[in-house]
Amino acid sequence: MKEGPDITRIAQLIGDPARANMLCALMSGKALTATELANEAGVTLQTTSGHLAKMVDGGLVASRKQGRHKYYQLLDDDVAHLLENLMSVAAQKGHLRAQTGPKDPELRHARVCYDHLAGDLGTKLYSALIKTGHLKEIGDQTEITGTGVSFFEENGFELEALHNSRRQLCRQCLDWSERRTHLAGTLGASILRHIYEKKWAKRDDNSRVVRFSKRGEAAFMAVFEIEL
């Protein structure tokens, strides 16, 4: 018997089409009910319940009860990071969905990846933070610099609280549509919250789209020194 981690169970859980659709729906960062996930997967509620039980047991999904309803969400950002990387590999290898919708260009422009900004604006943000010296890459790791600490604190970010989190402060996440890196981790999540608080953009209620206003996108690009 081979030693080390056994990837087969995780692969089997993700590899089922219905479960894959549910996991992709949960990449929105929202907690969804079994009924909502059944609609996403195109299967019956009974079948969905069975799939969810397997994913909870397998450590991909967490459940919580609130009132009369039970909600499901991705267990943690490690699961989200895995799914985004799988999406990127699938896109690179040409494994794309046959049907496209009117929101596809918007998804590619700016979207939620679990709890941080992805898409064209997400990768441009990461590149700008590297270029301005606020972040630096060390191999496949990304760290905040001294100038980065000053920049974020001057713009109202509470870095001490972010450092104290059990999650990684800065994390590289390979963007499936841009095939370049965007910023995950607690800093990436905090930047997305900052975007909402500044009212530069808002979440689309029915998708992962992050919709910037013209003024909001201009302000976002100015603050983070993103080049057109």
C-alpha angles and dihedrals in degrees: 000000000000119000129228134047117344108225095178097087094049090046092050092049094050094038097067108097095224093048091045090055091050092050092049089051089053090054084083087078090235123125109239134193124240089252092055091047091048088057091050092049097041094230135113123278091246091053090046092054090054092050092048092050089055093048093048090049090046094054099247100105135034126206133205133180122229118177110314094340135078117214130202131206139161111286095234146329091278088068091046090049090052093050094048090051091050090051090052093050090047091052092048092051093049097251097142133153112265094223123062128190138209092261094059094094089049091050090052092048098051132344143150117266100193096300105342139068119275137169128058094327091046093055092043089052091053093047091049093051089052093046094049091049096243089120130027132198121229106184106303092341128090124208135185116245131217091261088047092055090052093046096051095042090050088054094053103264116145099219096174091063090047091050091051092057118104087233124087114267097221124020132173115233121186109231113228096210100037096033088218133100126281126183121266130164127076092310092053090049091048092052091054091050088049090054090054094045091052088050090232089133143356136210120260107242095224105037145024092267118130105205116205123198115230091250092044094051091048091051092046092052092046096050094047093038094238114173120225 
